[in-house]
Amino acid sequence: MTLKLWRVSAAAATNVNENIVVPVTVLVPVATQTFPHFDATVLWGAVLNAGDAIWGLAGSGSSLSISGDGTVVQV
C-alpha cells in the first residue's frame, strides 16, 4: 500500500508538489497484531491554521483508514 500526504494551507487550497509533506511515496506495511498502526511522524507537531488541511492519497481506495488527533487552541 502506498500513501502520499500534503499539508495544504488555506491560501494554496490544492495538493500541488510545493505542499507535499514527504517527497516520495511512503510504503505503508500491512497491519498485524504486533504492529496495528503506522505513524506518519512527519506530521507530529504540525500546526494547522484556520482553513488549512492535510490531504492524503492512497494507492487503493478501500484498504486504508486514516485518523488523526490534536488540540484546538484559540487565542
C-alpha positions as CSV (number, residue, x, y, z in Angstrom):
1,M,0.0,0.0,0.0
2,T,1.3,3.4,-0.9
3,L,0.4,6.8,0.7
4,K,1.2,10.4,-0.3
5,L,0.5,13.3,2.2
6,W,0.2,17.0,1.6
7,R,-0.1,19.8,4.2
8,V,-2.2,22.4,2.4
9,S,-2.6,26.0,3.6
10,A,-5.9,27.7,3.1
11,A,-4.3,30.1,0.6
12,A,-3.0,27.3,-1.6
13,A,-6.1,25.1,-1.5
14,T,-4.6,22.4,-3.6
15,N,-2.3,19.4,-3.3
16,V,0.5,20.6,-5.6
17,N,4.1,19.4,-5.1
18,E,5.1,22.6,-3.2
19,N,2.8,21.4,-0.4
20,I,3.8,17.7,-0.2
21,V,4.9,16.6,3.2
22,V,7.0,13.6,2.0
23,P,8.9,14.0,-1.3
24,V,8.5,10.3,-2.1
25,T,5.5,7.9,-1.9
26,V,5.5,6.1,1.5
27,L,5.1,2.4,1.6
28,V,2.6,1.5,4.4
29,P,3.1,-2.0,5.8
30,V,0.2,-4.4,6.3
31,A,-1.1,-4.1,9.9
32,T,-0.5,-7.0,12.2
33,Q,-1.5,-7.8,15.8
34,T,2.0,-6.7,16.8
35,F,2.1,-3.5,14.7
36,P,-1.5,-2.4,14.2
37,H,-0.7,1.2,13.3
38,F,1.5,3.2,11.0
39,D,2.6,6.6,12.3
40,A,3.1,9.5,9.9
41,T,5.7,11.0,12.2
42,V,6.4,13.7,9.7
43,L,3.2,15.4,10.8
44,W,3.8,15.2,14.5
45,G,3.8,18.7,15.9
46,A,2.3,20.2,12.7
47,V,0.3,23.3,13.3
48,L,-2.7,24.0,11.1
49,N,-4.2,27.4,10.9
50,A,-7.9,28.1,10.1
51,G,-8.7,26.7,6.7
52,D,-5.5,24.6,6.5
53,A,-5.9,20.9,5.7
54,I,-4.0,17.6,5.4
55,W,-4.7,15.8,2.2
56,G,-3.9,12.1,1.5
57,L,-3.9,9.8,-1.5
58,A,-3.7,6.1,-1.0
59,G,-2.7,3.6,-3.7
60,S,-6.0,1.7,-3.1
61,G,-9.3,3.5,-2.2
62,S,-10.8,0.8,0.0
63,S,-7.9,-0.6,2.1
64,L,-6.5,2.3,4.1
65,S,-8.1,4.1,7.1
66,I,-6.6,7.3,8.4
67,S,-7.3,9.0,11.7
68,G,-5.7,11.9,13.5
69,D,-5.9,13.8,16.8
70,G,-4.8,17.0,18.2
71,T,-5.7,20.0,20.2
72,V,-7.6,23.1,19.3
73,V,-6.0,26.3,20.7
74,Q,-7.9,29.6,20.4
75,V,-6.1,32.8,21.1
